[in-house]
Every structure is written in C-alpha cells, then in structure tokens.
Amino acid sequence: MIRVFLLMIVPLLLAASVQAQPTPDSTLADSTLAEAYRIFRVDGQRATLDDVFEAIAAVDVVFLGEQHDDPVAHYLQAELLTQTRARMASDEMAPRPLALSLEMFERDVQLILDEYLDDLITESHFLRSSRPWQNYKTDYRPMVEFMKAHGFRVLAANAPRRYANRVSRKGPASLEDLSVWAKGWLPPLPTPGPSPAYKAKWDKLMAEMMAPKDEPKEDTPPADTTAEPTPEAPSHKPSHEARRADTTITHTPQKADTTAQHTMPKAEEKPASPMHGLGYMLDAQAFWDANMAFTLHIHLADYPGSLVFHVTGSFHVEEGLGTPAQLEIYRPGTRRLIIVTKATDDFTTFDAEEHSNLGDFVILTDKSLPRSYESSMRQ
C-alpha cells in the first residue's frame, strides 16, 4: 500500500514543478481583511487583539502558524508586527528588540539576508541569491521591509532543503557524512527526533492522505491546497534546487501545512529502508522543526530580552508540537505563545472538535476570500 502511494504521489509532489501564480484579485483592501476573522482562546471563548497583545508582552517567542495562501493570515502577521512596535513606542508595552523569524528562508542564506537588511546589496541581488518563495513579494516582503526600515533582525530559520531531502531519503544518521562546513548550517547532530505525540499526529495525517478519495470522511474539511512557491524568477529559468517551499496535496483532507512532503525523494531517488513508513519523511519533518527551533535558541542567546515572531506552516506548531517542543529541548523554559490561523467556511463559529487546543489563540479566517496565490502545475 505504501509503495503504491509513493508511486502515485511522488510524481505529483516533486517530479513536476509546482508554481505559485498570483490571483487576479489577490490584493484585498485592509478593510476587507480586517473584518474577515475571529479570534478564539484555546477553549473556544472569544478574544480580541488586545487580549493577544497582552499575551505577547509576556513571552519570548510568538509562533504564528499559517496556511501559506491565506491573505488574512498575512494581513494579521503584519498587523501584529507593526502594532507591537507602535505599542512599545507609546509605552503600552515594554520596549524590547524585535526579530522576525521565517520558515521561508533557509539558514545558509542568512548572510545574504543580513547584507540586504544592512543596505549592502540591492533587493534584486538579494532575491536572486536567497531563494525566496514566489509569493514572497505579496505575502512576506511587507514584513521584511518593515523590519528593515526599523533596523530589526530577520532570521532565515529553515534547514537547507538539500539536507532535509537527504534525511528523507537516507535517514538522520546520513547527516554525519556531511562536511564540517555543511554541518555549520545545522544544529548539533544528532537533532532531536519526533516525540510520540508528534508521531501520532503525523500518522493520523498520513492515514487521511492515504484514504480513498471516493470515501471522504463527513467531518473532514476540504484540504488546504498550498503550492510550492518558487523564487522570484530573474531573466532565466530557476534551477530545480532553487525552488523551495511547503507543498500540500490537492484534494487531501489535510488540516495543516507540513514540510516533509516536499523533502520526499524524487522518483529517481530511492529512499533507504523506512523507519516510520513513507521513508524517513517524519524524520525530515522533525529535522526541519529542529533547525527552526535552534535558530530561535541561538538568537535568544545572542540577544537576551528579544521578542521573536516566528512565521511557519501551522502543522509545525499546532498543539505545541513540532518546533515549540524542539525549542523546549534547546532552551527549556522559553516563554512562548502559539497563534494558529485556520481558513474555514464559517469563521465565526469555533468547532471544539476541530479547533480546540491547536494554539493559545486560534484565529479563524474567511475561506471564501481569494487566496494570496493559486497553485498551478507546470509540466
């Protein structure tokens, strides 16, 4: 069954290039976005932005779990950043150094990102060299430019994709074969593996993905179809290795973003014997979480008292698993806040079975709005 599943899904995920294309109506007025969400606490009680800011003031890291094509989520992320700085400037919140941590950049481009933030290189050279997602301009650039304008740090938090792909093919132990130089982009090896709770969540997701399409569960919402964003293309076609981002599967009952799916081996890359089924995908997922957690740990050690906003796919943070759990290993006692945004058909209604315990705050957004980009397969 697993072998058949792999044969069917590998060409879909990796053999074909997935490109994010802006939608004609992707630019929505802030007034529309500001009315297109509701905030709930972990138990389903309604909350306000003031409640969120009160909680932000008391933590070190704010995990922002998103669905990558959700325009309301991107609007809210920018609002949280700008209003946090404004509240600090007005003494409503104690002043602290701010940082923005992004899953959307890999750790080996931190120097390039720093050079751009410091005005040492132009934006065009920054984009050519840093492998940004194709939806960077619409969805993440506003936050990066805000941080640049105010002299705040931006962290390239993710593992280099080539090494996550190696884990998915050959397992975590294969990273020991890398050079000392390559290991410099990684946390200390071996990185922490997935917890039993994370594995259980992963196994449930895999079971849903492998369920026959003609027998959908009545209580399962439609999938969040997130394309694999690709770099801002210069005048030439980007290489396959330059294409990177999280990919979810069309018509899959997936409730959150995962990373390891796009580290799955290509058709010509034979994985080693599986440890958790579907090759070492779960190990690759945990490896990605470890890299993001280690990036946060290093920043908080280098800049004590900082407040970091970490933007990532929701699966990486839901229920405090994934990256938050890995951060607790690297930096026990880190004060954290988990905010998960979910696009739903009825964003005014909290579904206790589906939404409880996803995060300290769950923000439901209007799924009917045009996505910030739409996926298209390019053969």
C-alpha positions as CSV (number, residue, x, y, z in Angstrom):
1,M,0.0,0.0,0.0
2,I,2.8,2.4,0.9
3,R,4.7,1.6,-2.2
4,V,1.7,2.2,-4.4
5,F,1.0,5.5,-2.5
6,L,4.6,6.6,-3.1
7,L,4.5,5.8,-6.8
8,M,1.3,7.8,-7.2
9,I,2.3,10.8,-5.1
10,V,6.0,11.3,-5.8
11,P,5.4,12.5,-9.4
12,L,2.8,14.9,-8.2
13,L,4.9,16.4,-5.5
14,L,8.4,16.5,-6.9
15,A,8.7,15.3,-10.4
16,A,6.5,18.2,-11.7
17,S,7.3,21.7,-10.8
18,V,4.7,23.5,-8.7
19,Q,4.5,27.2,-9.2
20,A,2.5,29.7,-7.3
21,Q,0.7,32.2,-9.5
22,P,-0.8,35.4,-8.2
23,T,-4.6,35.5,-8.4
24,P,-6.2,38.4,-10.3
25,D,-7.9,39.6,-7.1
26,S,-5.0,38.8,-4.7
27,T,-4.8,42.4,-3.5
28,L,-7.6,42.9,-1.0
29,A,-8.4,46.1,0.9
30,D,-7.3,46.1,4.5
31,S,-10.8,47.0,5.5
32,T,-12.0,43.7,4.0
33,L,-9.3,41.7,5.6
34,A,-9.9,43.3,9.0
35,E,-13.4,42.0,9.0
36,A,-12.6,38.5,7.8
37,Y,-11.5,36.8,11.0
38,R,-12.5,36.0,14.6
39,I,-10.1,35.3,17.5
40,F,-10.7,32.5,19.9
41,R,-8.9,31.2,23.0
42,V,-7.8,27.6,23.3
43,D,-11.2,26.7,24.9
44,G,-13.3,28.4,22.2
45,Q,-14.0,31.6,24.1
46,R,-14.0,34.8,22.0
47,A,-10.9,37.0,22.3
48,T,-9.7,40.4,20.9
49,L,-6.5,41.7,19.5
50,D,-5.9,43.5,22.8
51,D,-6.0,40.1,24.5
52,V,-3.4,38.8,22.0
53,F,-1.1,41.8,22.6
54,E,-1.4,41.3,26.4
55,A,-0.2,37.8,25.9
56,I,2.5,38.8,23.5
57,A,4.0,41.2,26.1
58,A,4.7,38.3,28.4
59,V,6.6,35.9,26.1
60,D,9.9,35.4,24.3
61,V,8.6,33.8,21.1
62,V,5.3,34.2,19.3
63,F,4.7,31.2,16.9
64,L,2.5,32.2,14.0
65,G,1.2,29.1,12.4
66,E,-0.3,29.8,8.9
67,Q,-1.8,28.3,5.8
68,H,0.6,29.8,3.3
69,D,-2.1,31.0,0.8
70,D,-4.3,32.7,3.5
71,P,-4.4,36.5,2.8
72,V,-6.0,37.2,6.2
73,A,-3.2,35.4,8.0
74,H,-0.6,37.5,6.2
75,Y,-2.5,40.7,7.0
76,L,-2.7,39.7,10.7
77,Q,1.0,38.9,10.8
78,A,1.9,42.4,9.5
79,E,-0.6,43.9,12.0
80,L,0.9,42.1,14.9
81,L,4.4,43.3,14.0
82,T,3.5,46.9,13.3
83,Q,1.2,47.3,16.3
84,T,3.7,45.6,18.6
85,R,6.3,48.2,17.7
86,A,3.7,51.0,18.0
87,R,2.7,49.9,21.4
88,M,6.3,49.7,22.5
89,A,6.9,53.2,21.2
90,S,3.8,54.5,23.1
91,D,4.8,52.7,26.4
92,E,1.8,50.5,26.2
93,M,4.2,47.6,26.0
94,A,7.8,47.4,27.4
95,P,10.3,48.2,24.7
96,R,12.3,45.2,23.5
97,P,14.4,44.2,20.5
98,L,12.1,42.7,17.8
99,A,13.0,39.9,15.4
100,L,11.1,38.2,12.6
101,S,11.9,34.5,12.1
102,L,10.8,33.0,8.8
103,E,10.4,29.4,7.7
104,M,10.5,30.8,4.2
105,F,14.3,31.3,4.1
106,E,16.9,28.7,4.7
107,R,19.8,29.1,7.2
108,D,22.5,29.2,4.6
109,V,21.2,32.5,3.2
110,Q,21.3,34.4,6.5
111,L,24.4,36.3,5.3
112,I,22.6,37.4,2.2
113,L,19.5,38.4,4.2
114,D,21.7,40.4,6.6
115,E,23.5,42.1,3.7
116,Y,20.2,43.3,2.3
117,L,18.9,44.4,5.7
118,D,22.1,46.4,6.1
119,D,21.8,48.0,2.7
120,L,25.0,46.4,1.4
121,I,23.3,44.8,-1.6
122,T,20.2,45.7,-3.7
123,E,16.9,44.0,-3.4
124,S,17.3,42.4,-6.9
125,H,20.6,40.8,-5.8
126,F,19.0,39.7,-2.5
127,L,16.2,38.0,-4.4
128,R,18.5,36.3,-6.9
129,S,20.7,34.9,-4.2
130,S,18.3,34.0,-1.3
131,R,15.9,31.5,-3.0
132,P,12.7,33.3,-1.9
133,W,9.3,31.8,-2.4
134,Q,7.4,33.1,-5.4
135,N,4.7,34.6,-3.2
136,Y,7.4,36.4,-1.2
137,K,6.5,39.8,-2.8
138,T,2.9,39.7,-1.8
139,D,2.9,37.7,1.4
140,Y,6.3,38.2,3.2
141,R,8.0,41.2,1.7
142,P,5.9,43.7,3.6
143,M,7.1,42.2,6.9
144,V,10.7,42.1,5.8
145,E,10.6,45.7,4.6
146,F,9.1,46.8,7.9
147,M,11.8,45.1,9.8
148,K,14.5,46.6,7.5
149,A,13.1,50.1,7.9
150,H,13.3,49.9,11.6
151,G,16.6,48.2,12.0
152,F,15.2,44.9,13.3
153,R,16.6,41.5,12.6
154,V,15.1,38.9,10.2
155,L,16.1,35.3,10.7
156,A,16.4,32.7,8.0
157,A,15.2,29.8,10.2
158,N,14.8,26.8,8.0
159,A,17.2,23.9,7.2
160,P,18.7,24.0,3.7
161,R,16.3,21.9,1.7
162,R,19.1,19.7,0.2
163,Y,19.9,18.4,3.7
164,A,16.2,17.8,4.6
165,N,15.9,15.9,1.4
166,R,18.9,13.8,2.4
167,V,17.2,12.9,5.7
168,S,14.0,11.9,3.9
169,R,16.0,9.6,1.6
170,K,18.6,8.1,3.9
171,G,17.6,8.9,7.4
172,P,19.0,11.3,10.1
173,A,22.3,9.4,10.6
174,S,23.2,10.2,7.0
175,L,23.9,13.8,8.0
176,E,27.1,12.7,9.7
177,D,28.6,12.2,6.3
178,L,28.4,15.9,5.6
179,S,31.5,18.1,5.7
180,V,32.3,20.3,8.7
181,W,31.4,23.3,6.5
182,A,27.9,21.9,5.7
183,K,27.3,20.9,9.3
184,G,27.8,24.6,10.2
185,W,24.4,25.3,8.8
186,L,22.8,22.7,11.1
187,P,22.1,22.3,14.8
188,P,24.4,19.9,16.7
189,L,23.9,16.4,15.4
190,P,22.0,14.3,16.1
191,T,19.0,16.5,16.2
192,P,16.1,15.6,18.4
193,G,13.7,13.2,16.8
194,P,9.8,13.4,16.8
195,S,8.0,12.9,20.1
196,P,5.4,10.2,20.4
197,A,2.6,12.8,20.3
198,Y,4.1,14.3,17.1
199,K,4.4,10.9,15.5
200,A,0.8,10.1,16.4
201,K,-0.4,13.4,14.8
202,W,1.8,12.6,11.8
203,D,0.4,9.1,11.5
204,K,-3.1,10.4,11.6
205,L,-2.4,12.8,8.8
206,M,-0.7,10.1,6.7
207,A,-3.7,7.9,7.2
208,E,-6.1,10.6,6.0
209,M,-3.8,11.3,3.0
210,M,-3.9,7.6,2.0
211,A,-7.7,7.2,2.5
212,P,-9.5,6.5,-0.8
213,K,-10.7,9.8,-2.4
214,D,-14.2,8.3,-3.0
215,E,-14.7,7.7,0.7
216,P,-14.2,11.1,2.3
217,K,-15.0,11.4,6.0
218,E,-18.0,13.6,6.5
219,D,-16.4,15.5,9.3
220,T,-13.2,16.2,7.4
221,P,-12.9,19.7,5.9
222,P,-11.6,20.3,2.4
223,A,-7.8,20.4,2.0
224,D,-5.7,23.5,2.2
225,T,-4.0,23.3,-1.2
226,T,-0.8,25.1,-0.8
227,A,1.5,25.2,-3.8
228,E,5.2,25.1,-3.7
229,P,6.3,28.7,-4.0
230,T,9.3,29.3,-6.2
231,P,11.9,32.0,-6.3
232,E,11.2,35.4,-7.8
233,A,12.4,34.5,-11.3
234,P,15.1,36.6,-12.8
235,S,15.6,36.6,-16.6
236,H,16.5,32.9,-16.6
237,K,14.6,29.8,-15.5
238,P,15.5,28.9,-11.9
239,S,17.1,25.6,-11.1
240,H,15.1,22.8,-9.5
241,E,17.2,23.2,-6.3
242,A,16.3,26.9,-6.2
243,R,12.6,26.0,-6.0
244,R,11.5,25.6,-2.4
245,A,8.6,25.8,-0.1
246,D,5.9,23.8,1.6
247,T,3.7,21.6,-0.7
248,T,0.4,20.1,0.3
249,I,-1.7,17.8,-1.8
250,T,-4.8,18.8,-3.8
251,H,-8.0,17.2,-2.5
252,T,-6.2,15.8,0.5
253,P,-8.0,16.1,3.9
254,Q,-5.0,18.0,5.3
255,K,-5.7,20.2,8.3
256,A,-2.3,21.9,8.4
257,D,0.9,22.6,6.5
258,T,3.7,20.1,6.6
259,T,7.2,20.4,5.4
260,A,8.5,16.9,5.0
261,Q,6.2,16.3,2.0
262,H,8.4,18.4,-0.3
263,T,11.5,16.7,1.0
264,M,10.2,13.4,-0.2
265,P,12.7,11.7,-2.6
266,K,12.2,12.3,-6.3
267,A,11.2,9.4,-8.5
268,E,14.9,8.7,-9.3
269,E,16.0,9.0,-5.6
270,K,15.5,5.7,-3.9
271,P,14.9,6.1,-0.1
272,A,16.5,3.8,2.4
273,S,14.5,1.4,4.5
274,P,11.7,3.3,6.2
275,M,11.6,3.8,10.0
276,H,8.2,5.5,10.2
277,G,6.6,4.5,6.9
278,L,6.8,6.6,3.7
279,G,10.6,6.6,4.0
280,Y,12.0,9.0,6.5
281,M,9.5,11.8,5.9
282,L,8.7,12.1,9.6
283,D,12.4,12.4,10.4
284,A,12.7,15.1,7.8
285,Q,9.8,16.9,9.4
286,A,11.4,16.7,12.8
287,F,14.7,17.8,11.3
288,W,13.1,20.9,9.9
289,D,11.5,21.7,13.2
290,A,14.9,21.3,15.0
291,N,16.5,23.8,12.6
292,M,13.9,26.4,13.2
293,A,14.0,25.8,17.0
294,F,17.7,26.0,17.1
295,T,17.7,29.3,15.1
296,L,15.3,30.8,17.7
297,H,17.5,29.4,20.5
298,I,20.7,31.0,19.1
299,H,19.0,34.4,18.6
300,L,17.6,34.5,22.1
301,A,21.0,33.6,23.5
302,D,22.7,36.3,21.4
303,Y,20.1,38.9,22.0
304,P,18.7,38.5,25.5
305,G,15.3,40.0,26.1
306,S,14.3,39.9,22.5
307,L,10.8,39.2,21.3
308,V,10.7,37.0,18.2
309,F,7.8,36.4,15.8
310,H,8.2,33.1,14.1
311,V,6.1,32.6,10.9
312,T,5.7,29.0,9.7
313,G,3.2,26.4,8.5
314,S,0.6,25.5,11.1
315,F,1.5,21.8,11.3
316,H,4.9,22.8,12.7
317,V,3.3,24.5,15.8
318,E,-0.2,23.0,16.4
319,E,-0.8,21.7,19.9
320,G,2.7,22.9,20.9
321,L,4.3,20.0,19.0
322,G,7.0,20.3,16.3
323,T,9.1,23.5,16.6
324,P,7.8,24.7,20.0
325,A,8.6,21.2,21.5
326,Q,12.1,21.3,19.9
327,L,12.7,24.8,21.3
328,E,11.9,23.5,24.8
329,I,14.7,20.9,24.3
330,Y,17.3,23.5,23.2
331,R,16.1,26.3,25.6
332,P,14.0,24.9,28.5
333,G,11.5,27.4,30.0
334,T,11.3,29.7,26.9
335,R,8.1,31.7,27.3
336,R,6.0,31.1,24.2
337,L,2.7,32.0,22.6
338,I,1.2,29.9,19.8
339,I,-1.3,31.5,17.4
340,V,-2.7,29.3,14.7
341,T,-4.8,30.7,11.8
342,K,-7.2,28.4,10.0
343,A,-9.3,29.3,6.9
344,T,-12.8,28.0,7.4
345,D,-16.2,28.2,5.6
346,D,-17.7,29.8,8.8
347,F,-15.1,31.8,10.5
348,T,-17.5,33.0,13.2
349,T,-18.0,29.5,14.6
350,F,-15.5,27.7,16.8
351,D,-15.6,23.9,16.2
352,A,-14.5,22.4,19.5
353,E,-13.6,19.0,17.9
354,E,-11.5,20.6,15.2
355,H,-10.1,23.7,16.7
356,S,-9.6,23.1,20.4
357,N,-6.0,23.1,21.7
358,L,-4.4,24.0,18.4
359,G,-2.8,27.0,20.0
360,D,-3.1,29.5,22.8
361,F,-5.2,31.6,20.3
362,V,-6.9,30.2,17.2
363,I,-7.8,32.7,14.6
364,L,-10.4,31.6,12.1
365,T,-10.4,33.3,8.8
366,D,-12.7,33.7,5.8
367,K,-12.0,30.9,3.4
368,S,-14.2,32.5,0.7
369,L,-11.7,35.3,0.1
370,P,-9.4,34.9,-2.9
371,R,-6.2,33.1,-1.9
372,S,-3.0,35.2,-1.9
373,Y,-1.8,32.8,-4.7
374,E,-3.1,29.8,-6.5
375,S,-1.3,26.7,-7.5
376,S,-0.7,25.5,-11.0
377,M,1.2,22.5,-12.2
378,R,3.8,23.3,-14.8
379,Q,4.9,20.2,-16.7
